[in-house]
Amino acid sequence: MEPFTRLDAKSAPLPLANIDTDQIIPKQFLKTVERAGLAKGLFYDLRFDEQGVEKPDFVLNRPEYKGAGVLVTGDNFGCGSSREHAPWALMDFGVKAVISTSFADIFYNNCFQNGLLPVVLKAEEVAQLMDEARGGNHVVSIDLETQRVTSPSGKVFAFEIDPQRKQKMLLGLDAIGETLTAARSIDTYEMKRALAQPWLEEA
């Protein structure tokens, strides 16, 4: 997992509430455990028509939002079933942060495990970012160290984040990476156990 420190990227407005994980990545794209390639399924039913042709009016298909790294969304983003494929698909598409007033708990947790930053702001702040994202300048800055979001016009919004999650994001540590930081202690424990209880090693 790559460290997340600061992001300066285009923002795309998606003013829809209760976007569930099946809308983020429909079930037909869940047959793989590979993270690469999932971008093709992201918001598939919103991005494409029944013939698989891009809908030109969907925000992520519009030229001015191509390459957007920040998604500004409505309430309760990521509700529905638990799918790690949802943050995988967003990140494979190039989205590195999602800003909303609220997230479903399981999706919120999965984001941190995969390096996607979910930012919770007040309703009026999200509305401000939505409005500015519709303008000519879409670039938003997110500084995780200072916990600040800076809008295209320069307005600054503070956000809260669990200190432990923040530290792991800054260091680029998922659950496995966090465990490996204690590798030396784990090795020492296993050596001591092998000496004290050698019969456990026989199997």
N, C-alpha and C positions, 0 to 999 in steps of 0.2 A: 504494500500500500504506500502511495506517495504522500509525503508530508503536505499538509495544507497550512499555509501561512497567510498569504495574501492573494486575492484574486481580483484582477481587473478584466472585465469581460462584458460583452453585450448582454443585455437583459431582454427577455421576451415575456410579454404579458399573456397569461392564460387565466382569465377571470372566471373560472368555473369552480364551484364548490363541490366537495365530496367526490373528487376524482379517485376512483378505486384502482387497486393494483391490476385488475383485469383490463381497465382502460389504458393503464400505463404500458402493460405488456400482456397482450391477450394469450390465452391458454395454449394456442397452437405453436407458440414460440418457446414453450417451456420444456421441450424435449431434449435440450442440451444442458450440459453443466459448464459449457465454455462461455466465458464472458464476452469474448470478441464476436462480433457479428449480430449482437442483439439490437443494435441501433435500428436495423431494418424493421423491427416489430414495435418500436416505441410509438405509442399513441396511434397504432395502426388504423383503427376504425375512425379516428379523427383526421388522420393525415391523408388517407386514401379512400377512393370510392370503391364500389363493388367490383369494378374492373381492375383495381390495383393502380389506378391513375391518381397522382397527387391532387389533392383539393387545393386550388390556388389561394383560397381565402383562409386556410388554417395558418395560424401564426408562424409555426416553424417551417412552413413551406414558402413563406414570403421572403423575397430577396434581402430585405433590410434586416431580417432576423437570422439569416444563415450564419452558422457558427456561434450562435448564442451559448454562453457558458453559465448563465444564470436564468432560472425560471421563476417568475413571480406569479403565484397562484392564489386561488380562493381557499376558503376554509376547509379543514379536515382532509388535507391532501394525503393520499396513500392509504385510504381506508380499504376495507375488504380483507381478503385472505393474505396470509404471510407469503411473500415472494421475494427472495433475494434477487431474483431476476429483474425486479422493478428498479432498484438503484443501479444494477449492472447495466440495464438498457439505457438509462439516463446518462450514465457516465460514458458508455460506448458511443453515444450520440454527441458527447462533448459537454454535457451539462455537469458542472462541478458543484453547484450550490442551488438550493431551492428555497425561496422565501415565501412564507405564508403566515397566516395568523395562528394556524394550528395544524398538527400532523397526527395521523393515527399512530398509536404507540409502537406497534410492531414495525411499521415502515420507518419510523423515526430511529428506532434502535438499529435496524438493518443499515441505515445510511451511515452511521458511525462505524459500523463494522466493515464498511466497504469504501470509506474515504469520500463519501458525498456529504457535504455540509448542509444540514437543514437549519434554517434561520427563522426564528419566530419573532415577529414584530407586531406592533399594535395595528388595529384595523385601519386607522387613518394613515399610518406610515406605509402600509402595503398599498393602500389606495393611491398615495402620492407616487410611489414607485411605479405602479401600473400606469398612471397618467403620463409620467415622464418617459416610460418605455415606449409609449405610443408616439412620442415626439421624434425629432430628428436625431437626437443624441441618446443612444441607448446604453452607454457604458456605465456600469456600476462597479464600485470598489468594495470589497469585503475584506476587512482586516481582522483575522481571528485573534491575534495577539491582544489587540485593544478592544475587541468585540464591538466593532463599528461597521456600519454600512453607510457608504457615501453615495448619494443619488447622482444622476448625471448633472443636476443643477448645483450640486455641492451641499445639499442638505445632509446632515449626519444623524443617523439613528443608532442607538445602542441596543444590543441584544444580550440576553442571558444564555449561559451554557454551563453545564456541569463541569467543574474544574478538571476532573479526571478524564472526561471525554475530550475536553479541549486539549489537554496535554497529549493525549494519544493521537489526536488529529495533527497537532503541531509536529509530532515526531514521526508520523506515518506508521503508527502501530495498530494492527488489528489484534484479535484475540491471540493468534499464534505468535505474532511479533512481540506482544507483551509478555507472553510466557517465556520466549527465548531470551528476554533481558535477564531472566533469572537462571540462565543455562549453567553458569558456574556453580551456583548453589545446588541446583538439581543434580549435577554431576557429583558434587561432594557428598550429598545425601546418599546417592546410589552406591558410591564406593564404600561408605561407612556401613550401609545396610548389607552389602555383599560380604564384608568382613565379619559383621556381627551375626548375620543369618545366612550363611552360605547355601543352606538347603533350598532357599527361595530361588537361587540362581540355577539350580539343577535342571529345572523344566526348560 
